[in-house]
Amino acid sequence: MLPKVKRKAEVVKNHCVACGVCANVCPKDASTIYRGIYAVVNEELCVGCSKCSKACPAGTIRMIEREVSQ
């Protein structure tokens, strides 16, 4: 049986400018700005829609595939 794979957003923290665009476009409120320094994505809330990745003006959010338990 093949493992189940799910797309998730991941932030390259040292390049994030903490503008908050990702948090504004996320339909599930999975993206937040941590202490005004960088964005954080809650993997449990992220549905992999990639809206944050497409909207990020700094290009610091990428979509990755992660194995999830079934």
DSSP file (Angstrom, degrees, kcal/mol; ACC not computed):
  #  RESIDUE AA STRUCTURE BP1 BP2  ACC     N-H-->O    O-->H-N    N-H-->O    O-->H-N    TCO  KAPPA ALPHA  PHI   PSI    X-CA   Y-CA   Z-CA
    1    1 A M              0   0    0      0, 0.0     0, 0.0     0, 0.0     0, 0.0   0.000 360.0 360.0 360.0 131.1    0.0    0.0    0.0
    2    2 A L        -     0   0    0      1,-0.1     2,-0.1     3,-0.0     3,-0.0  -0.496 360.0-106.5 -76.7 145.1    1.4    3.4   -1.0
    3    3 A P        -     0   0    0      0, 0.0     2,-0.3     0, 0.0    66,-0.1  -0.419  35.6-109.1 -69.7 147.8    1.6    6.1    1.7
    4    4 A K  E     -A   68   0A   0     64,-0.6    64,-2.6    -2,-0.1     2,-0.4  -0.616  34.8-156.9 -77.6 133.6   -0.9    8.9    1.5
    5    5 A V  E     -A   67   0A   0     -2,-0.3     2,-0.4    62,-0.2    62,-0.2  -0.921  10.2-174.0-117.0 138.3    0.7   12.2    0.4
    6    6 A K  E     -A   66   0A   0     60,-2.9    60,-2.8    -2,-0.4     2,-0.3  -0.990  24.6-121.3-132.4 139.9   -0.7   15.7    1.1
    7    7 A R  E     +A   65   0A   0     -2,-0.4     2,-0.3    58,-0.2    58,-0.2  -0.606  35.4 177.2 -78.9 137.8    0.5   19.1   -0.1
    8    8 A K  E     -A   64   0A   0     56,-2.9    56,-3.0    -2,-0.3     2,-0.3  -0.967  29.2-114.3-138.3 153.8    1.4   21.5    2.6
    9    9 A A  E     -A   63   0A   0     -2,-0.3     2,-0.4    54,-0.2    54,-0.2  -0.678  29.0-169.6 -87.0 143.0    2.8   25.1    2.7
   10   10 A E  E     -A   62   0A   0     52,-2.5    52,-2.7    -2,-0.3     2,-0.4  -1.000  11.4-142.0-134.8 136.8    6.3   25.7    4.1
   11   11 A V  E     -A   61   0A   0     -2,-0.4     2,-1.3    50,-0.2    50,-0.2  -0.827  10.6-140.9-102.7 133.1    7.9   29.0    4.8
   12   12 A V    >>  -     0   0    0     48,-2.9     3,-1.9    -2,-0.4     4,-0.8  -0.772  27.8-165.7 -86.3  93.5   11.5   29.9    4.2
   13   13 A K  G >4 S+     0   0    0     -2,-1.3     3,-0.8     1,-0.3    -1,-0.2   0.802  76.3  58.3 -59.4 -39.0   11.7   31.9    7.5
   14   14 A N  G 34 S+     0   0    0      1,-0.2    -1,-0.3    -3,-0.1    -2,-0.0   0.567 112.4  42.7 -73.4  -4.3   15.0   33.7    7.0
   15   15 A H  G <4 S+     0   0    0     -3,-1.9    -1,-0.2    45,-0.1    -2,-0.2   0.499  87.3 111.6-111.6  -9.3   13.6   35.3    3.8
   16   16 A C    <<  -     0   0    0     -4,-0.8    -5,-0.0    -3,-0.8    -3,-0.0  -0.420  49.9-162.2 -69.1 137.4   10.1   36.1    5.0
   17   17 A V        -     0   0    0     -2,-0.1    -1,-0.1    21,-0.0    21,-0.1   0.306  34.0-125.9-102.6   6.9    9.3   39.9    5.4
   18   18 A A        +     0   0    0      1,-0.1    20,-0.1    19,-0.0    15,-0.1   0.837  57.5 148.5  54.2  40.3    6.3   39.3    7.7
   19   19 A C        -     0   0    0      1,-0.1    -1,-0.1    20,-0.0    14,-0.1   0.763  53.1-132.2 -76.0 -24.8    4.0   41.3    5.4
   20   20 A G     >  +     0   0    0     12,-0.1     4,-1.8     3,-0.0     5,-0.1   0.470  68.4 125.4  88.8   2.0    0.9   39.2    6.4
   21   21 A V  H  > S+     0   0    0      1,-0.2     4,-1.7     2,-0.2     5,-0.2   0.914  74.0  52.9 -60.2 -42.4   -0.4   38.7    2.8
   22   22 A C  H  > S+     0   0    0      1,-0.2     4,-1.3     2,-0.2     9,-0.2   0.900 108.3  49.9 -60.7 -41.0   -0.4   34.9    3.3
   23   23 A A  H  4 S+     0   0    0      1,-0.2    -1,-0.2     2,-0.2    -2,-0.2   0.845 110.0  51.9 -66.2 -33.3   -2.5   35.2    6.5
   24   24 A N  H  < S+     0   0    0     -4,-1.8    -1,-0.2     1,-0.2    -2,-0.2   0.819 114.5  40.5 -73.2 -31.1   -5.0   37.5    4.7
   25   25 A V  H  < S+     0   0    0     -4,-1.7    -1,-0.2    -5,-0.1    -2,-0.2   0.614  85.1 109.1 -95.0 -12.6   -5.5   35.1    1.7
   26   26 A C    ><  -     0   0    0     -4,-1.3     3,-0.9    -5,-0.2    20,-0.0  -0.497  53.9-158.5 -69.6 120.3   -5.6   31.7    3.6
   27   27 A P  T 3  S+     0   0    0      0, 0.0    -1,-0.2     0, 0.0    -4,-0.0   0.668  92.0  42.7 -73.2 -14.6   -9.1   30.4    3.6
   28   28 A K  T 3  S-     0   0    0     -3,-0.0    -2,-0.1     0, 0.0    -3,-0.0   0.266 107.3-118.3-113.3   9.2   -8.5   28.2    6.7
   29   29 A D  S <  S+     0   0    0     -3,-0.9    17,-0.1    -6,-0.1    -6,-0.1   0.844  70.2 137.5  55.1  36.5   -6.5   30.7    8.8
   30   30 A A        +     0   0    0     15,-0.2    12,-2.8    11,-0.1     2,-0.4   0.722  51.7  71.5 -83.0 -22.9   -3.5   28.3    8.7
   31   31 A S  E     +B   41   0B   0     -9,-0.2     2,-0.3    10,-0.2    10,-0.2  -0.813  58.7 162.4 -99.8 133.2   -1.0   31.1    8.1
   32   32 A T  E     -B   40   0B   0      8,-2.4     8,-2.9    -2,-0.4     2,-0.6  -0.938  39.3-112.6-139.7 163.1    0.0   33.6   10.9
   33   33 A I  E     -B   39   0B   0     -2,-0.3     2,-0.7     6,-0.2     6,-0.3  -0.891  29.2-139.0-100.7 123.1    2.8   36.0   11.5
   34   34 A Y  E >> S-B   38   0B   0      4,-3.4     3,-2.9    -2,-0.6     4,-1.1  -0.734  73.1 -34.8 -87.5 112.7    5.0   35.0   14.5
   35   35 A R  T 34 S-     0   0    0     -2,-0.7    -1,-0.2     1,-0.3    -2,-0.0   0.739 108.8 -68.3  48.2  31.1    5.9   38.0   16.6
   36   36 A G  T 34 S+     0   0    0     -3,-0.2    -1,-0.3     2,-0.2     3,-0.1   0.662 123.6  94.8  69.7  15.0    6.1   40.2   13.6
   37   37 A I  T <4 S-     0   0    0     -3,-2.9     2,-0.3     1,-0.4    -2,-0.2   0.848  89.4 -18.6-106.0 -48.3    9.2   38.4   12.4
   38   38 A Y  E  <  -B   34   0B   0     -4,-1.1    -4,-3.4   -21,-0.1    -1,-0.4  -0.980  67.3 -90.9-157.8 164.3    8.0   35.7    9.9
   39   39 A A  E     -B   33   0B   0     -2,-0.3     2,-0.4    -6,-0.3    -6,-0.2  -0.503  31.7-162.8 -81.0 149.5    5.1   33.6    8.8
   40   40 A V  E     -B   32   0B   0     -8,-2.9    -8,-2.4    -2,-0.2     2,-0.5  -0.994   6.4-149.8-131.2 138.6    4.2   30.3   10.3
   41   41 A V  E     -B   31   0B   0     -2,-0.4     2,-0.8   -10,-0.2   -10,-0.2  -0.944  11.7-139.4-112.5 124.9    1.9   27.7    8.7
   42   42 A N    >>  -     0   0    0    -12,-2.8     4,-2.0    -2,-0.5     3,-0.9  -0.731  12.9-157.4 -80.0 109.9   -0.2   25.4   10.9
   43   43 A E  T 34 S+     0   0    0     -2,-0.8    -1,-0.2     1,-0.3   -13,-0.0   0.788  88.6  58.5 -62.8 -29.2    0.1   22.0    9.1
   44   44 A E  T 34 S+     0   0    0      1,-0.2    -1,-0.3   -14,-0.1   -14,-0.0   0.814 113.6  37.7 -71.6 -28.6   -3.0   20.7   10.7
   45   45 A L  T <4 S+     0   0    0     -3,-0.9    -2,-0.2   -15,-0.1    -1,-0.2   0.740  93.1 102.1 -91.5 -25.8   -5.1   23.5    9.3
   46   46 A C     <  -     0   0    0     -4,-2.0    -5,-0.0   -16,-0.2   -20,-0.0  -0.382  46.1-173.9 -65.1 130.1   -3.4   23.8    5.9
   47   47 A V        -     0   0    0     -2,-0.1   -40,-0.2   -41,-0.0    -1,-0.1   0.362  44.4-114.1-105.2   2.4   -5.4   22.2    3.1
   48   48 A G        +     0   0    0    -42,-0.1   -40,-0.1     1,-0.1   -41,-0.1   0.772  67.6 142.1  75.6  27.1   -2.7   22.7    0.4
   49   49 A C        -     0   0    0      1,-0.1    -1,-0.1   -42,-0.1   -41,-0.1   0.715  52.5-140.6 -74.6 -20.0   -4.6   25.2   -1.7
   50   50 A S     >  +     0   0    0     12,-0.1     4,-2.2   -43,-0.1     5,-0.2   0.546  62.1 128.2  71.0  13.0   -1.4   27.2   -2.5
   51   51 A K  H  > S+     0   0    0      1,-0.2     4,-1.9     2,-0.2     5,-0.1   0.900  74.9  49.8 -62.2 -39.0   -3.1   30.6   -2.2
   52   52 A C  H  > S+     0   0    0      2,-0.2     4,-1.6     1,-0.2    -1,-0.2   0.911 110.0  50.3 -65.3 -42.3   -0.5   31.8    0.2
   53   53 A S  H  4 S+     0   0    0      1,-0.2     8,-0.3     2,-0.2    -1,-0.2   0.902 113.0  45.4 -63.0 -42.8    2.4   30.6   -2.0
   54   54 A K  H  < S+     0   0    0     -4,-2.2    -1,-0.2     1,-0.2    -2,-0.2   0.825 116.5  45.7 -70.7 -31.9    1.0   32.4   -5.0
   55   55 A A  H  < S+     0   0    0     -4,-1.9    -2,-0.2    -5,-0.2    -1,-0.2   0.679  81.0 112.7 -86.7 -18.3    0.2   35.6   -3.1
   56   56 A C    ><  -     0   0    0     -4,-1.6     3,-0.8     1,-0.2     5,-0.1  -0.386  51.4-161.0 -63.4 115.1    3.6   35.9   -1.2
   57   57 A P  T 3  S+     0   0    0      0, 0.0    -1,-0.2     0, 0.0    -4,-0.0   0.751  91.4  49.5 -70.2 -22.4    5.4   38.9   -2.6
   58   58 A A  T 3  S-     0   0    0     -3,-0.0    -2,-0.1     0, 0.0    -3,-0.0   0.537 104.4-129.6 -91.6  -7.7    8.8   37.7   -1.3
   59   59 A G    <   +     0   0    0     -3,-0.8   -43,-0.1    -6,-0.1    -6,-0.1   0.825  66.2 131.5  65.7  32.4    8.3   34.2   -2.8
   60   60 A T        +     0   0    0    -45,-0.1   -48,-2.9   -49,-0.0     2,-0.5   0.453  44.8  81.4 -99.0  -0.3    9.2   32.6    0.5
   61   61 A I  E     +A   11   0A   0     -8,-0.3     2,-0.3   -50,-0.2   -50,-0.2  -0.918  56.8 178.6-108.6 126.9    6.3   30.1    0.7
   62   62 A R  E     -A   10   0A   0    -52,-2.7   -52,-2.5    -2,-0.5     2,-0.5  -0.907  27.3-122.2-124.8 153.8    6.6   26.9   -1.2
   63   63 A M  E     +A    9   0A   0     -2,-0.3     2,-0.3   -54,-0.2   -54,-0.2  -0.821  33.8 178.8 -96.5 130.7    4.3   23.9   -1.5
   64   64 A I  E     -A    8   0A   0    -56,-3.0   -56,-2.9    -2,-0.5     2,-0.5  -0.867  27.3-119.2-127.1 161.3    5.8   20.6   -0.5
   65   65 A E  E     -A    7   0A   0     -2,-0.3     2,-0.4   -58,-0.2   -58,-0.2  -0.884  30.8-175.7-103.8 132.3    4.4   17.0   -0.3
   66   66 A R  E     -A    6   0A   0    -60,-2.8   -60,-2.9    -2,-0.5     2,-0.3  -0.964  26.7-119.2-126.4 142.7    4.3   15.3    3.0
   67   67 A E  E     -A    5   0A   0     -2,-0.4     2,-0.4   -62,-0.2   -62,-0.2  -0.606  32.3-162.6 -75.3 139.2    3.3   11.7    3.9
   68   68 A V  E     -A    4   0A   0    -64,-2.6   -64,-0.6    -2,-0.3     2,-0.1  -0.943  21.1-110.7-124.0 147.2    0.4   11.6    6.3
   69   69 A S              0   0    0     -2,-0.4   -64,-0.0     1,-0.1     0, 0.0  -0.457 360.0 360.0 -74.0 149.1   -0.7    8.7    8.5
   70   70 A Q              0   0    0     -2,-0.1    -1,-0.1   -66,-0.0    -2,-0.0   0.447 360.0 360.0 -95.8 360.0   -4.0    7.2    7.5
